[in-house]
Amino acid sequence: MPSEKAAITVADLLGSCPAPFTQYDRVLLGHGSGGRLSADLVHRLFLPAFRNEMLERLDDQAVCTLAPHADARIAFSTDSYVVQPLFFPGGDIGRLAVHGTVNDLAMGGATPLYLSAAFILEEGLPLADLARIVDSMRDACVEAGVALVTGDTKVVDRGKGDGVFITTSGVGVVPAGRTLSASACRPGDKIILSGTLGDHGIAIMSVREGLEFETTLESDTAPLADLTKVMLEACPAIRCMRDPTRGGLSSALHEIAAASSVGMSLAESAIPVRPQVRGACEILGLDPLYVANEGKLIAVVPPGDADRLVNVMRADARGVDAAIIGAVTSDHPGMIVMRSLVGGTRVVTMLAGEQLPRIC
């Protein structure tokens, strides 16, 4: 953890970095990155328009009470998927759409139950491709233990839909007494990552850029509800969970730090990254901390529970590479700092624009 003097130096360094100019009169690709521009759009437009207690938490799902039944709570989430290419190593847009919504529900401690799906199809999309996507979604629903119970289909002119866009919404049940929130973290808590970073984003980029590896690099897209169930049974005191999708690990941690008014200190040596992913990031000029993941999660837990929880996670197929990667600190609230592999300290800033477009 940085000393007081080091923390002041880091803050001074961050303050000297120019912030991106956000006063745009048009939507940019960066507004969909999950980083600083996305946050700006939410706070400038959507929150003022729809402000309410549940929305203001800005979690990946809203946990709602079904009045007048105060003990009956549901988690509700929605997301859209615009990935290119539609099919990639380890998955496709349909599998991704199911897993993404199921995982958002699971991050709130919910048991996912039901999904809806809305398809925007481009004129000329081969029906064989659509059938392949639908079959993949069906298999993903079976794997995740959810039912797709309603949906909608629209068709747009050729050249205006990029094949297919999918929006999925999901509903799950939250057990009585369970409350996970990004605002619940406390100094001293440990930060756990369930596995290797960047697999999904680099699998997409490897197809786009024609990169070849000695071993096949596949997306990590997977349902995480079974893993979160085991984690919560072993450690009911988990403060919060997030899946580091758009904007990667950096954006997810920044959102948590801001919500809890805390700082975070990471150790780069503790963060698992596959050698192929690290090599591809070096070739492409990317940082694994900002690359999207679709089958990993972050958990913030009280310090006394961290080692035991990691052992529980490693016994599950979805958490074999789980590791404690850092700690929550009272120093530099809202800031993430990381001890690098060479021993220095760097500030992990929030993604300002669009690092990898159309990956989820």
PEGIJO-V406944 format. One record per residue. N is the residue number from 1. RES is the residue in one letter. PSI is psi in degrees with one decimal (none if undefined). OMEGA is omega in degrees with one decimal (NA if undefined). NEAR is the number of other ideal C-beta (glycine too) atoms within 10 Angstrom. Layout:
n:N res:RES psi:PSI omega:OMEGA near:NEAR
n:N res:RES psi:PSI omega:OMEGA near:NEAR
This chain:
n:1 res:M psi:134.8 omega:-177.6 near:13
n:2 res:P psi:146.7 omega:173.9 near:18
n:3 res:S psi:170.4 omega:179.8 near:10
n:4 res:E psi:-40.7 omega:179.4 near:8
n:5 res:K psi:-42.7 omega:179.6 near:8
n:6 res:A psi:-39.1 omega:-179.2 near:14
n:7 res:A psi:-39.8 omega:178.8 near:20
n:8 res:I psi:-39.6 omega:179.6 near:13
n:9 res:T psi:-43.0 omega:178.3 near:13
n:10 res:V psi:-43.4 omega:179.5 near:20
n:11 res:A psi:-40.4 omega:178.6 near:18
n:12 res:D psi:-39.9 omega:178.9 near:9
n:13 res:L psi:-44.3 omega:-179.9 near:13
n:14 res:L psi:-40.1 omega:-179.1 near:17
n:15 res:G psi:-22.7 omega:-178.8 near:8
n:16 res:S psi:-9.4 omega:-179.3 near:7
n:17 res:C psi:133.0 omega:-179.2 near:9
n:18 res:P psi:132.7 omega:177.0 near:6
n:19 res:A psi:147.5 omega:179.9 near:10
n:20 res:P psi:144.9 omega:179.0 near:14
n:21 res:F psi:122.9 omega:-171.3 near:7
n:22 res:T psi:4.0 omega:-178.3 near:16
n:23 res:Q psi:72.8 omega:-179.2 near:6
n:24 res:Y psi:151.8 omega:175.7 near:13
n:25 res:D psi:10.7 omega:177.0 near:4
n:26 res:R psi:154.5 omega:174.8 near:5
n:27 res:V psi:133.8 omega:177.6 near:10
n:28 res:L psi:161.2 omega:174.7 near:13
n:29 res:L psi:-36.1 omega:-178.9 near:11
n:30 res:G psi:-21.7 omega:177.6 near:22
n:31 res:H psi:-12.7 omega:177.2 near:20
n:32 res:G psi:14.7 omega:-172.5 near:18
n:33 res:S psi:-18.8 omega:-172.6 near:26
n:34 res:G psi:4.4 omega:-178.8 near:25
n:35 res:G psi:-144.4 omega:-171.9 near:25
n:36 res:R psi:-39.6 omega:179.7 near:21
n:37 res:L psi:-36.8 omega:176.2 near:23
n:38 res:S psi:-45.3 omega:179.2 near:20
n:39 res:A psi:-39.0 omega:179.0 near:21
n:40 res:D psi:-42.4 omega:180.0 near:16
n:41 res:L psi:-42.8 omega:179.6 near:18
n:42 res:V psi:-46.9 omega:-175.2 near:14
n:43 res:H psi:-27.3 omega:-178.0 near:12
n:44 res:R psi:-34.2 omega:-173.5 near:12
n:45 res:L psi:-57.1 omega:-168.5 near:10
n:46 res:F psi:-45.3 omega:179.6 near:11
n:47 res:L psi:-47.4 omega:178.7 near:14
n:48 res:P psi:-33.8 omega:-176.6 near:9
n:49 res:A psi:-37.1 omega:-171.2 near:8
n:50 res:F psi:20.3 omega:-169.9 near:9
n:51 res:R psi:126.9 omega:171.3 near:9
n:52 res:N psi:167.7 omega:-172.8 near:9
n:53 res:E psi:-40.3 omega:-177.7 near:7
n:54 res:M psi:-41.6 omega:179.9 near:13
n:55 res:L psi:-36.8 omega:-175.4 near:14
n:56 res:E psi:-18.7 omega:177.7 near:10
n:57 res:R psi:-26.2 omega:176.9 near:16
n:58 res:L psi:35.3 omega:171.4 near:16
n:59 res:D psi:174.2 omega:-179.2 near:24
n:60 res:D psi:-10.1 omega:178.4 near:23
n:61 res:Q psi:157.3 omega:173.7 near:27
n:62 res:A psi:127.7 omega:175.7 near:17
n:63 res:V psi:117.6 omega:-169.8 near:21
n:64 res:C psi:140.8 omega:173.4 near:14
n:65 res:T psi:135.3 omega:179.6 near:13
n:66 res:L psi:86.1 omega:-179.6 near:10
n:67 res:A psi:142.2 omega:5.1 near:7
n:68 res:P psi:16.4 omega:-177.3 near:6
n:69 res:H psi:89.4 omega:-171.4 near:8
n:70 res:A psi:-27.1 omega:-177.8 near:9
n:71 res:D psi:-10.9 omega:-179.4 near:9
n:72 res:A psi:111.2 omega:-178.3 near:13
n:73 res:R psi:141.3 omega:176.3 near:21
n:74 res:I psi:153.9 omega:169.1 near:19
n:75 res:A psi:138.5 omega:-175.0 near:26
n:76 res:F psi:130.6 omega:-177.4 near:17
n:77 res:S psi:155.7 omega:177.2 near:25
n:78 res:T psi:149.9 omega:-179.5 near:15
n:79 res:D psi:156.0 omega:178.5 near:19
n:80 res:S psi:150.1 omega:-174.4 near:15
n:81 res:Y psi:127.6 omega:-173.2 near:23
n:82 res:V psi:31.1 omega:-171.5 near:19
n:83 res:V psi:144.3 omega:170.6 near:27
n:84 res:Q psi:128.2 omega:3.5 near:14
n:85 res:P psi:163.7 omega:-178.6 near:12
n:86 res:L psi:-31.1 omega:179.6 near:20
n:87 res:F psi:133.6 omega:-176.3 near:15
n:88 res:F psi:163.9 omega:-178.7 near:23
n:89 res:P psi:121.2 omega:177.8 near:15
n:90 res:G psi:-2.5 omega:-179.5 near:19
n:91 res:G psi:-165.9 omega:179.7 near:23
n:92 res:D psi:176.6 omega:-174.9 near:21
n:93 res:I psi:-31.9 omega:-179.9 near:23
n:94 res:G psi:-47.6 omega:177.4 near:27
n:95 res:R psi:-41.7 omega:179.1 near:26
n:96 res:L psi:-42.2 omega:-177.5 near:29
n:97 res:A psi:-40.2 omega:178.1 near:29
n:98 res:V psi:-50.2 omega:-177.1 near:29
n:99 res:H psi:-39.9 omega:-177.6 near:28
n:100 res:G psi:-44.8 omega:-178.8 near:23
n:101 res:T psi:-40.4 omega:176.0 near:30
n:102 res:V psi:-42.1 omega:-177.5 near:28
n:103 res:N psi:-35.9 omega:176.3 near:31
n:104 res:D psi:-39.7 omega:176.4 near:27
n:105 res:L psi:-43.2 omega:-177.9 near:31
n:106 res:A psi:-31.8 omega:-179.9 near:30
n:107 res:M psi:-20.5 omega:175.7 near:26
n:108 res:G psi:7.9 omega:179.9 near:27
n:109 res:G psi:13.9 omega:-177.2 near:27
n:110 res:A psi:156.7 omega:167.8 near:27
n:111 res:T psi:111.0 omega:-178.1 near:16
n:112 res:P psi:139.8 omega:-177.8 near:28
n:113 res:L psi:-52.1 omega:-169.8 near:17
n:114 res:Y psi:145.8 omega:176.4 near:16
n:115 res:L psi:154.5 omega:164.6 near:27
n:116 res:S psi:158.9 omega:178.9 near:16
n:117 res:A psi:129.5 omega:174.9 near:23
n:118 res:A psi:128.4 omega:-177.5 near:17
n:119 res:F psi:128.4 omega:168.0 near:21
n:120 res:I psi:110.7 omega:-174.3 near:19
n:121 res:L psi:141.1 omega:176.4 near:17
n:122 res:E psi:135.3 omega:175.0 near:16
n:123 res:E psi:130.4 omega:179.9 near:11
n:124 res:G psi:-7.7 omega:177.5 near:11
n:125 res:L psi:125.9 omega:178.5 near:18
n:126 res:P psi:131.6 omega:179.0 near:9
n:127 res:L psi:-28.3 omega:177.2 near:8
n:128 res:A psi:-37.1 omega:177.6 near:8
n:129 res:D psi:-42.3 omega:178.9 near:15
n:130 res:L psi:-41.3 omega:178.7 near:17
n:131 res:A psi:-38.7 omega:178.8 near:10
n:132 res:R psi:-40.1 omega:178.5 near:15
n:133 res:I psi:-44.3 omega:-179.8 near:23
n:134 res:V psi:-43.2 omega:178.0 near:14
n:135 res:D psi:-39.3 omega:179.2 near:13
n:136 res:S psi:-39.7 omega:177.3 near:19
n:137 res:M psi:-41.5 omega:178.1 near:24
n:138 res:R psi:-47.4 omega:-179.7 near:13
n:139 res:D psi:-38.0 omega:179.8 near:13
n:140 res:A psi:-37.2 omega:177.1 near:24
n:141 res:C psi:-42.6 omega:177.9 near:22
n:142 res:V psi:-45.4 omega:-179.5 near:11
n:143 res:E psi:-39.0 omega:-177.2 near:15
n:144 res:A psi:-9.5 omega:179.3 near:23
n:145 res:G psi:34.0 omega:179.5 near:13
n:146 res:V psi:162.2 omega:177.2 near:23
n:147 res:A psi:133.4 omega:173.2 near:11
n:148 res:L psi:112.2 omega:-165.6 near:17
n:149 res:V psi:-10.3 omega:177.8 near:11
n:150 res:T psi:162.4 omega:-178.0 near:10
n:151 res:G psi:-173.4 omega:-177.8 near:14
n:152 res:D psi:154.3 omega:178.9 near:10
n:153 res:T psi:132.9 omega:172.9 near:10
n:154 res:K psi:153.1 omega:177.6 near:10
n:155 res:V psi:133.9 omega:177.9 near:13
n:156 res:V psi:164.1 omega:-177.2 near:13
n:157 res:D psi:152.6 omega:176.9 near:9
n:158 res:R psi:133.7 omega:179.3 near:10
n:159 res:G psi:-1.4 omega:-176.6 near:9
n:160 res:K psi:9.2 omega:-177.2 near:9
n:161 res:G psi:-6.1 omega:178.4 near:19
n:162 res:D psi:37.4 omega:178.2 near:15
n:163 res:G psi:-78.3 omega:179.7 near:19
n:164 res:V psi:137.8 omega:168.5 near:20
n:165 res:F psi:143.6 omega:-179.1 near:19
n:166 res:I psi:132.3 omega:171.8 near:25
n:167 res:T psi:124.8 omega:177.3 near:18
n:168 res:T psi:142.6 omega:172.1 near:25
n:169 res:S psi:152.1 omega:-176.8 near:18
n:170 res:G psi:153.1 omega:177.9 near:28
n:171 res:V psi:136.5 omega:176.1 near:20
n:172 res:G psi:169.0 omega:-178.8 near:26
n:173 res:V psi:133.8 omega:178.0 near:15
n:174 res:V psi:122.9 omega:-179.6 near:21
n:175 res:P psi:148.8 omega:177.9 near:12
n:176 res:A psi:137.1 omega:177.1 near:9
n:177 res:G psi:-5.3 omega:-179.2 near:8
n:178 res:R psi:123.0 omega:179.0 near:14
n:179 res:T psi:112.0 omega:174.9 near:12
n:180 res:L psi:137.1 omega:-178.5 near:23
n:181 res:S psi:142.9 omega:176.2 near:16
n:182 res:A psi:-17.4 omega:-179.5 near:23
n:183 res:S psi:4.0 omega:-173.0 near:15
n:184 res:A psi:-0.6 omega:-174.5 near:16
n:185 res:C psi:148.5 omega:-177.5 near:22
n:186 res:R psi:149.1 omega:175.8 near:13
n:187 res:P psi:137.0 omega:-176.7 near:14
n:188 res:G psi:-23.0 omega:177.6 near:13
n:189 res:D psi:152.9 omega:178.3 near:26
n:190 res:K psi:148.8 omega:-180.0 near:21
n:191 res:I psi:122.9 omega:-178.4 near:25
n:192 res:I psi:135.9 omega:173.5 near:26
n:193 res:L psi:134.9 omega:-172.0 near:28
n:194 res:S psi:-13.0 omega:-179.1 near:29
n:195 res:G psi:-165.4 omega:-172.1 near:22
n:196 res:T psi:145.1 omega:-178.1 near:21
n:197 res:L psi:148.5 omega:164.4 near:29
n:198 res:G psi:1.6 omega:-174.6 near:30
n:199 res:D psi:-43.8 omega:-177.2 near:27
n:200 res:H psi:-52.7 omega:-176.5 near:32
n:201 res:G psi:-40.9 omega:-178.7 near:29
n:202 res:I psi:-31.1 omega:173.8 near:33
n:203 res:A psi:-41.1 omega:177.1 near:25
n:204 res:I psi:-47.7 omega:-177.1 near:26
n:205 res:M psi:-30.8 omega:179.4 near:23
n:206 res:S psi:-35.1 omega:176.9 near:21
n:207 res:V psi:-45.0 omega:-178.1 near:15
n:208 res:R psi:-41.6 omega:-173.3 near:15
n:209 res:E psi:-1.8 omega:178.8 near:12
n:210 res:G psi:29.3 omega:179.3 near:7
n:211 res:L psi:139.6 omega:178.6 near:16
n:212 res:E psi:140.6 omega:-179.7 near:8
n:213 res:F psi:160.2 omega:178.4 near:14
n:214 res:E psi:-32.6 omega:174.5 near:7
n:215 res:T psi:152.7 omega:-178.6 near:8
n:216 res:T psi:127.4 omega:176.5 near:11
n:217 res:L psi:119.8 omega:-175.8 near:24
n:218 res:E psi:153.5 omega:173.1 near:15
n:219 res:S psi:148.4 omega:178.2 near:26
n:220 res:D psi:10.9 omega:-175.2 near:24
n:221 res:T psi:126.5 omega:-175.2 near:25
n:222 res:A psi:152.6 omega:174.2 near:23
n:223 res:P psi:138.4 omega:-174.7 near:24
n:224 res:L psi:3.5 omega:-175.0 near:27
n:225 res:A psi:-36.0 omega:178.4 near:22
n:226 res:D psi:-39.1 omega:178.1 near:16
n:227 res:L psi:-45.6 omega:-179.3 near:26
n:228 res:T psi:-33.4 omega:177.6 near:30
n:229 res:K psi:-46.9 omega:179.1 near:14
n:230 res:V psi:-41.5 omega:-179.4 near:17
n:231 res:M psi:-45.3 omega:-177.5 near:26
n:232 res:L psi:-30.8 omega:174.5 near:19
n:233 res:E psi:-38.3 omega:-178.7 near:9
n:234 res:A psi:-28.8 omega:-175.2 near:15
n:235 res:C psi:80.4 omega:180.0 near:19
n:236 res:P psi:-14.6 omega:-176.2 near:12
n:237 res:A psi:7.2 omega:176.6 near:12
n:238 res:I psi:130.8 omega:-177.8 near:22
n:239 res:R psi:-51.8 omega:-178.8 near:22
n:240 res:C psi:162.9 omega:174.3 near:24
n:241 res:M psi:147.0 omega:175.4 near:28
n:242 res:R psi:145.3 omega:170.3 near:24
n:243 res:D psi:123.2 omega:-174.3 near:22
n:244 res:P psi:77.4 omega:-177.2 near:26
n:245 res:T psi:-110.8 omega:180.0 near:24
n:246 res:R psi:133.8 omega:-178.9 near:22
n:247 res:G psi:-9.1 omega:173.5 near:26
n:248 res:G psi:-159.8 omega:-177.6 near:28
n:249 res:L psi:-41.2 omega:-176.9 near:27
n:250 res:S psi:-51.3 omega:-177.1 near:24
n:251 res:S psi:-40.7 omega:-179.6 near:24
n:252 res:A psi:-43.0 omega:-179.7 near:25
n:253 res:L psi:-36.5 omega:177.4 near:27
n:254 res:H psi:-39.9 omega:178.3 near:22
n:255 res:E psi:-42.8 omega:-180.0 near:21
n:256 res:I psi:-45.7 omega:-179.1 near:26
n:257 res:A psi:-41.3 omega:179.8 near:23
n:258 res:A psi:-41.8 omega:-177.9 near:17
n:259 res:A psi:-33.4 omega:-177.6 near:18
n:260 res:S psi:-2.6 omega:-178.1 near:23
n:261 res:S psi:48.4 omega:178.9 near:11
n:262 res:V psi:166.8 omega:170.5 near:24
n:263 res:G psi:171.8 omega:177.5 near:23
n:264 res:M psi:143.3 omega:178.6 near:27
n:265 res:S psi:123.4 omega:-177.4 near:21
n:266 res:L psi:157.8 omega:172.6 near:24
n:267 res:A psi:113.5 omega:-177.7 near:16
n:268 res:E psi:-35.6 omega:-178.4 near:19
n:269 res:S psi:-20.5 omega:-178.0 near:11
n:270 res:A psi:-10.7 omega:-175.0 near:14
n:271 res:I psi:115.6 omega:-176.6 near:18
n:272 res:P psi:126.3 omega:176.4 near:17
n:273 res:V psi:129.3 omega:178.8 near:19
n:274 res:R psi:143.7 omega:179.1 near:20
n:275 res:P psi:-38.3 omega:179.4 near:10
n:276 res:Q psi:-39.0 omega:179.6 near:20
n:277 res:V psi:-44.1 omega:179.3 near:25
n:278 res:R psi:-42.8 omega:179.2 near:16
n:279 res:G psi:-42.4 omega:179.4 near:15
n:280 res:A psi:-39.0 omega:178.0 near:23
n:281 res:C psi:-39.4 omega:178.1 near:21
n:282 res:E psi:-40.8 omega:179.3 near:11
n:283 res:I psi:-41.1 omega:-174.3 near:12
n:284 res:L psi:-4.3 omega:-179.2 near:17
n:285 res:G psi:35.5 omega:-177.3 near:7
n:286 res:L psi:160.6 omega:176.1 near:20
n:287 res:D psi:122.9 omega:-178.8 near:16
n:288 res:P psi:-25.9 omega:-179.1 near:25
n:289 res:L psi:-19.7 omega:-176.5 near:24
n:290 res:Y psi:0.8 omega:-176.0 near:27
n:291 res:V psi:138.8 omega:-174.6 near:29
n:292 res:A psi:148.5 omega:175.6 near:29
n:293 res:N psi:149.4 omega:-179.2 near:28
n:294 res:E psi:7.8 omega:177.6 near:27
n:295 res:G psi:27.5 omega:-179.7 near:23
n:296 res:K psi:160.3 omega:177.2 near:31
n:297 res:L psi:157.4 omega:172.1 near:25
n:298 res:I psi:137.8 omega:173.6 near:20
n:299 res:A psi:135.4 omega:173.9 near:30
n:300 res:V psi:124.4 omega:-171.1 near:28
n:301 res:V psi:155.3 omega:173.6 near:25
n:302 res:P psi:145.8 omega:-173.4 near:16
n:303 res:P psi:-33.9 omega:-178.0 near:14
n:304 res:G psi:-14.5 omega:-178.2 near:11
n:305 res:D psi:-9.7 omega:-166.6 near:20
n:306 res:A psi:-51.2 omega:-176.5 near:19
n:307 res:D psi:-43.1 omega:179.5 near:13
n:308 res:R psi:-40.9 omega:-179.2 near:12
n:309 res:L psi:-39.5 omega:177.4 near:24
n:310 res:V psi:-41.6 omega:178.7 near:20
n:311 res:N psi:-39.5 omega:176.8 near:12
n:312 res:V psi:-43.7 omega:-178.8 near:18
n:313 res:M psi:-39.4 omega:-178.4 near:26
n:314 res:R psi:-17.4 omega:176.9 near:15
n:315 res:A psi:-8.3 omega:179.2 near:12
n:316 res:D psi:144.2 omega:-177.5 near:17
n:317 res:A psi:-29.1 omega:-178.2 near:9
n:318 res:R psi:-4.9 omega:-175.8 near:21
n:319 res:G psi:24.5 omega:-173.9 near:26
n:320 res:V psi:-25.6 omega:-178.8 near:13
n:321 res:D psi:20.1 omega:-177.6 near:16
n:322 res:A psi:144.5 omega:-178.1 near:25
n:323 res:A psi:150.1 omega:170.0 near:19
n:324 res:I psi:120.2 omega:-173.7 near:18
n:325 res:I psi:-4.7 omega:-179.6 near:23
n:326 res:G psi:-167.6 omega:-176.2 near:25
n:327 res:A psi:156.2 omega:174.1 near:20
n:328 res:V psi:140.8 omega:-177.1 near:24
n:329 res:T psi:156.3 omega:175.1 near:20
n:330 res:S psi:-12.8 omega:177.5 near:12
n:331 res:D psi:154.2 omega:175.0 near:21
n:332 res:H psi:66.2 omega:179.8 near:21
n:333 res:P psi:137.0 omega:179.2 near:15
n:334 res:G psi:0.5 omega:-176.5 near:15
n:335 res:M psi:143.9 omega:175.7 near:22
n:336 res:I psi:125.2 omega:174.7 near:25
n:337 res:V psi:154.1 omega:-176.4 near:24
n:338 res:M psi:132.9 omega:172.1 near:22
n:339 res:R psi:117.3 omega:-173.5 near:18
n:340 res:S psi:171.9 omega:-179.2 near:12
n:341 res:L psi:-26.4 omega:-179.1 near:10
n:342 res:V psi:2.5 omega:173.4 near:6
n:343 res:G psi:-8.7 omega:177.8 near:8
n:344 res:G psi:174.8 omega:177.5 near:9
n:345 res:T psi:131.6 omega:177.9 near:18
n:346 res:R psi:152.8 omega:174.0 near:14
n:347 res:V psi:129.3 omega:175.3 near:14
n:348 res:V psi:99.7 omega:-178.2 near:20
n:349 res:T psi:162.3 omega:176.1 near:17
n:350 res:M psi:141.5 omega:179.6 near:24
n:351 res:L psi:124.7 omega:-175.2 near:27
n:352 res:A psi:-36.9 omega:-176.3 near:18
n:353 res:G psi:-143.3 omega:-177.0 near:15
n:354 res:E psi:107.8 omega:178.9 near:20
n:355 res:Q psi:-47.4 omega:-178.8 near:23
n:356 res:L psi:98.5 omega:-178.5 near:23
n:357 res:P psi:148.7 omega:170.8 near:15
n:358 res:R psi:51.4 omega:180.0 near:15
n:359 res:I psi:-2.9 omega:178.4 near:26
n:360 res:C psi:none omega:NA near:24
